[in-house]
Amino acid sequence: MIYLDNAATTGKKPPQVINAVNLALKNYSANPGRSGHKLAEESALLVYKARKKVGDFFGCNTENVVFTSNCTLALNMAIKGNIRQGDHIIISSYEHNAVLRPVYKLALDGVAEFSVANVTVGDGDATYRAFERLIKPNTKMIVCTHASNVTGEIMPILRLSELCKEKGIIFVVDAAQTAGILPIDMKGIDYLCVAAHKGLYAPMGTGILLCGKESQDTLIEGGTGTFSNMFEQPKDMPERLESGTVSVPLIAGVKAGVDFIEEKGLKKIHSHEITLLQTLYDKLASLKNVILYTKRPKTEEFAPVLSFNLEGKNSMEVAEILSQNGIAVRAGLHCSPLAHKTLATDKIGTVRVCPSVYNTKNDCFSLINVVKSIK
């Protein structure tokens, strides 16, 4: 199977990630921070090393790195942990349901209101101004994806971070499609939410919340192995936001994934994947029945995500034909209905292609050949 669905999760994991998980299952099956015996201490040290590795990679203090089960949980923690009665939130029209649904629930419950900044496709300046216009006296938070999981377009994150700093607004960034592909520094970002099982090549079931500031509230309370005599959740990080037994094997896989990215080099990975995307774009653009939704992807403007459709065909039908020919892509709305409304594809969805470091140009040519054969 040619796997081109890496925006959902990286289909091929590096050998060092697999080895790290297996080694942890074999040698570190003890509860870190819960027991004083040697094995528990070694397990705790492994988790600490992974936490420090992630913190150094993204420019975040080690103790403010919180391991979660996925990026969705990280986003819920960042949003719900800081929003209070009467607050106002601004999100973009490219947001994933991992942002839209928690924000909508807060509005439904009468806790907060939210506004949607309309993304102008291919125009970062216009998108920035859309956010700026929506700011009100009670605006508490801006939540923005770093890059769309539908079009791959990179959002004006740096300018938005400066705007938030100037206005005293909390800035939350969804880096599900960019962490491990684009350079990210926590400077100017209050909460960075990462899907480690994607660009960091970690196992599924791994996410990360990186905190540039202290969260006002907790989403989950429970055992932390610290201050066990207290009824209240500890205030110290990361225990404040990390209750219950952590998955040591998966966390070991996260560390190995970051090691893999550092060994390969962010710039080389992004360049390789965008080159493949450009190959796909150019070939698809030459076909009369193909509909594309963005300009040709440039390295500095896009993450490696591309959406297309075939005239007269439902996206699900095209994806099924590709699957029958041994090519894995994703079709539909990709859990991002706002983005599809922006693109006017909310009725048909799109076929989404996302290469990884393991894909080749031959994989792209195979996809093109199947698309050419579809009547």
N, C-alpha and C positions, 0 to 999 in steps of 0.2 A: 504493500500500500504506500502510495506517495502521500505523505502527510503535509497538508498545507492549511491546517486549522490551528496554528500555533497561537492565535489571539485568544483562543479558549483555554488552552493549556499546551505547553510544549510537549509534542508527541514523543520525542526521543530525548531521554535524559542522559547526561554524560556518565561514562563509566565510574568516575570518581564520586558522583552523587549516589549512584546505586551501591557502590562499595561502602560509602560512609553510612548509609542507612543500615545495611546488613551488619556492619561492624558494631554499630550502636545497639542493634537488636541483640547481638551476640554478647557484647561485653559491657553494656551500660544500662541494663535493665534494672535500674534502681531509681528511687524517687528523689530528684535533686532538691536540696533544701529541706527535706523532711526527716532525714535520719543522719546520725553522726558517724555511721560506719564508712569504711574506705570506699566502697563501691558507690555509695550515694554522693560522697565528696567528689569522686572522679566524674560522675554524671553531672554534678553541678558545675564542675570546671569546664566540661564540654559545652554546656549551655552558655556559660559566661563567655567562652571564646567565640562562640557563634554570635552572641549578642554584640561583642566588641567588633567583630569582623563586619557585621551589618552596619553598626554605628559609624565606623571609620569609612565605610564605602559611601554612605550618604551624608556624612558630616553631621552626625547626631551624637549626643552624649550617650555612652553605653547604657546607663541606667534608664534612659528614656526610649529604649528599643523594646517594644512589646510584641511578643509572638502571638498570633491569632490563628484561627482555623482557615481564614480566607480574607480577601480584601474587603468583601462585603461587611464582615464583622468589624473590621478596622474602621470603615466609614461610619457605621452605625455608632461605634464608640465615640468617634470624634464629633459627630453631629449631635447625638443625643446627650453626650456628656457635657455639652457646653451651652445648649439652647435652653432658655428660660421663658416663662410666660411673657408674651408681648413682644418677643424678638422677631426680627425679620431676616430672612435668608435669601441670598441670590444664588441661583445655579444657572448653568448654561443650557442651551437647547441641544447640546450634544451629550448630555449626561446619561449614564447607564442607570438602570433601575436600582442599582445598589445605592445611588444617591437620591433619585427621584422618589422612590417608595418611602424611605424613612422621613424625608422632608414632607411628603404628602401626608403621611400619618400624623406628623406633628401639627400640620394645618387642620386635618380632619378632627383631631382631638381638641382643637381650639387653643393649642399651646403657642404656636407661632404662625406667621404668614410667610409665604415665599413668592418670589418673582423669578421669571425665566428670562435670561438675557439671550436674545436671538443671535445665533452665530451666523455671520455672513461668510459663506463658503469662499475661501481663498483670500479673505481680507481681514487680517488680524487687527488692524486699526479700527475698523468698523465694529468688530466684535468687542474690543476693549471699550469703546465708547458706549456700547449697549449695556455693559456692566456698570459703567460710571453713571449713566443716566438713572439707573434704578436705585441707587443708594439713597436711603432715607435716614432720618435721625435715629431710628431704632434698628438699623441694619447691624446685626451682630456677626454675621458670617457670610463669606463667599465660598462656595464649593465649586471646584472646576476640574474637569478631567485634563490631564496633561496632553493627551492625544486621543482623538476619537477612536472608539473601537469599531466604527463603521467606515469612516473615510481615512483614518490614519493622520488627519491634519493635527499639527501641533498648535496648541492654544497659546496666547500671549501671557504665559505664566509669570515671567519676570516683571512685566509691567503691572500685572494684576497684584503681585506681591507688594510692589511699591505703593500701589493705590491703597491696599489694605493697611499697610503700615502707616501711611499718611492719615487715614481716616479712623485708625484704631479698630479695625475689623479683623476678626479671626479668619485666617486663610487656610482652607483645607484642599489638598490636591490629591486627586485619584490618579495614581501612577501605574494602574494595572497594565497599560500597554507600553510603558516606557522604561520602567525600572529594569536595569540590566541591558538596556539598549541605548538610552540617551544618558548623558551625564546629568546627575541631579544632586544639588546641594541644598541642605535644609535651610540655609540662610534665606530669610524672608518667608519661609513656609512654617506655619504653626503646627500642622498635622499632615504628614505624608503617609498615604495608604498604598500598600504594595501587595500585589498578587505574586508571591514568591514562586509559585508553581508555573508561572509564565516565563517572563524574561530572565529570571534567576535560575531557571532550569531545576528548581527544587521539586520534591514530590507534591502531588495534589494534596489538598488539605493544609496548605501552608500560606499564611498571610502575615503581614507585618504592619504595625502602627508605630510610626516614629513621631515623637512628640517634641515640638520645639518649645512648648509651654505646658504648664500643668493643667490637666483636665479638671474641670470644676466638679464633675460627678462621675460615678462609676455606673457601668451598665450591668456588670456581674460582680457579685460579692461571694466570698467563700474562703476556703483554706489557702494560705500562702506559705505556711511554714515559718512565718515570722509573727511576732506579737500575738501569739495564740491565746493569751489571757484576755485580749480585748474583744468586745462584741462588735466594735466598728471595724470597717475595712482599714488596713494600714494606709497611711498617707504617703509613705515612701514608694518611689518608683523603682523597678517596674511592678512590684507586688501590688500596688494600688489597682492596676488594670489587668493583672495576670493571675487570676484565681484558678485553683485546681491544678491537677497534675499536667504538666506540659508534655508534649510529645517529643521526647529526647531523640528518637531516631529521625523524625522529620526535621527537627531543628539541626541535627547533624547534616542532613541533606541540604538545608538552606546554606549552611556555611560552605559546604563543598561546592554548591552552585555559584556562590560569590567567588570562591577561589577559581572556578572554571572561567567566569567572566573576566576576572582580573588577568588570568593567564592569556586568554584570547585577545583581550583589549576591547573596550567599548566602541572605539572609533572603527576598528576593523569589522566588528560584528554588525554595526549599523550600516556601514558602507556595503558590506556583502549583501545584506538583506534588502537594502534599497536598490542595489544594482539588479537583483532578481526581480524586484517589484517593477522597476523601469522596463525590464525585458518583457514582463507580462503586459504592462500597460501599452507599450509600443505595438506588440503583436495584436492585442485585443482592439486597439484603436484602428488598426488596419482592416478590421472585419466590419462589414456594413451593418450587420444585425446586432452589434454589441453597443450597449449604452454604458458610458462611464460617467462618474459623478464629480470628479475633481480634475484639476489640471494634472499634467505629468508630475509625479512625485519627485521632489528634490530632497536631498539629504538633510538640509537644514530646516525643512518645512514639514516633513512627514515621518511618522513611525511606519514600520513595514506592514501596513494594512491597506487592502484595496477591495473596493466593492464594484460589482458590475451586474448587469442584467442582459438578457437576450430578448429582443423584441418578440412579443407574442408568447413568451414563456414565463411561467411562474418560477421564482427563484428556487423553490423547493424541488421542482421538477428537474431543473438544471443540475442541482446538487446531487440528486438521486442518480442521474445519468453519469455524472462524474464518479460517484461512488461505485457504480456498477463497472466502471472502467478502472477501478483501483486508485482513485484520487479522492482524498478526504478534504472537503471544504465545509463551510457552514453557510446555511441559507436562512432567510426569514428576517426577523427584526433584531436579532442579536441582543435581546434584552434592553434595547435602546429606542423606545418608541418616539421620544422627542427628536432624536437625530433623524429618524426616517420621516417624520413630519417636516423637518427642515429640508430634506431632500425630495419631498413629495413621493416617497416610496413606502409610505405607511400601509398601503393596501397590498403591495406585492413583495416587500422586503428586498433584499439584495443577496447576491452570491458573494461571499466574503472569502478572500484569499490572504493568508498571512504566512510567509516563509520564515524559517529559522536559520540558525547558523549551519544546520546539517543539510539544508536543501541545496540543490544545484540548478543550473540553467536547464539541464535535461528534464528536470521535474517540471519546470515552466513550459518547456516545449511539449511535454506530454499532455499537460492541461490544455494548451492551445489546440493541439490536434483533435482532442475530444470535442472541444467547443466548435471547431470547424465542422465536425461531422454531424452536429445537432441541426436538424431541419427546422 
